[in-house]
């Protein structure tokens, strides 16, 4: 059995493994495979990348302490605080086998749906995960164009990644596959929205992130996107997933920047007032508290609807120029 596993610090606090005050508690138990070194992948933005100089305890902004897996299993077994378990996987020798072992042990002790975020090597990896009881799989595309993907995720193949996403749909079923997308890596808005539309057409759920520069990574010097730009992407994502809009509902300038959303104004104002578009998007029940930003703000993804609604005055100002 796997000896150690990493646990997001928020998850560890909820489980009583560490004492910490939190502005928002995670609704999902976030776990990460443990390897005494860096991931064999080398994504330019990632703290776990092979050439990253960031501590291995970090994934994005979050600290993931190492614990004995048996201790985490016991803590999860005695907890009713979570709605799902999400396993983040690094790439290293036997990472798929170790992930399967983790899932197997969890299934024996904890009655929660399990998501696995993974770069599968092949179709067989996906089949094994499905057979062991993984409910849904998430694949990190991150960059929405082939050119950016090749620059930022040189360890992987754009074509193979997209093919494996299609295979994952066949194996897990429509609506049971997620992709992770990062806004602010250098893409144009028109490219980002077009990719979201393509994913939605396949019933693929989108885990939406904003680029977060992390010290020690290759992209540490790159600025994050403006909050107002991310807000309108969040709104576009919501309209795509809940109102089946098309490219015709979005107006872009000559540089591919989104300048206007063409949608009934009274309805879009109600959608904004709900706060829903600005809450963390990922697997069902995922809220990823402060993954993209410090708790003091400014917040890009809100972990609770209450926090989103508390900022509506600012959000309205950020979006007013985009509404027709």
C-alpha positions, 0 to 999 in steps of 0.5 A: 500500500502507498505509504504517504500522501499529500493533503491540501492544507485546508483539507488537513485542517478540516480533518483535524490533522492541523490547526488553522483558521479558514475563511472558507472550508473546502467542500472536497477532500483534496489529495495529491500523490506523494513522490520524493522529488518533482513531477516528471512533467515540466509545465512552465506555470507549475510549482511541481514542474521538473525544473521548478525551484519552488518547494515540493510542498506547493501546488499553485498557492496551496501548501500540501503537507505529507501525511501517512496514508493510513492516518489520512484514511482513518481521518476521512473515514471518520469525517462527514465534512466532504462531498467528494474526494479529488486526487491530484497526480504527479508524473513519476515511475508507477504513478498510475499504479499508485493512484489505483492503489490509493483509489482502491483503499479509499473505496474500501473505507470512504463512501464518496465519489472520487475524481482523479486529475491525471495525465493518462499515458494511454487508453488502458490507464483510463480503463483501469481508473474506471474499473477501480471505481473512479467516478470522473476524470480530469485532464489538464489541457491548461493552454487552449491553443496548440502553439501555447500548449507546445510552449508551456507543456512541452512534456506532452502532446497536444494531439494525444491529449485531445485524443485521450479526452475523447477516449475518456468520454467513451470510457467514463461517459458524457458529463463525467470528464473535465478539462482544466483551463488556465486563462492568462497564459497568452491566448486571445479571448476568442481562442479561449471562448472557442475552446470552451464552446468545443468542450461544452459541445462534448459535455465536458465540464471545465475547471476554470483557473486564472494564471497565477505566477509562482516564484520558482517557476518558469513563468514567475515573471508573467503578470496575472490577467486583469480581474475584470478580464477574468470576470467576463470569461467567467460570465462567458463560461456560465452562459456557455454551460447554462444558456447554450450560447454560441460564438455569435453571442460574443463580439471581439475586436481586431486583436481577439479581445472580447469587447461585448456579450450579446445577450438579453440585458435583463437576463444577464443582469439577473445572472450577475446578481446571482453571483453564480458565474464567479464561484469556483468551477470544476468537478461537482462540489469543487470550491478550491478555496484560495487556489488562485489568490491569497484570502485577503484578495483580490479574489478571482474564484470565490469559494462560496456564493456568499463571498461572491455576492459580497463583492457584487458592487465591484463585479458590476463595475468590472462587467458594465462595459461588456454588457450590450 
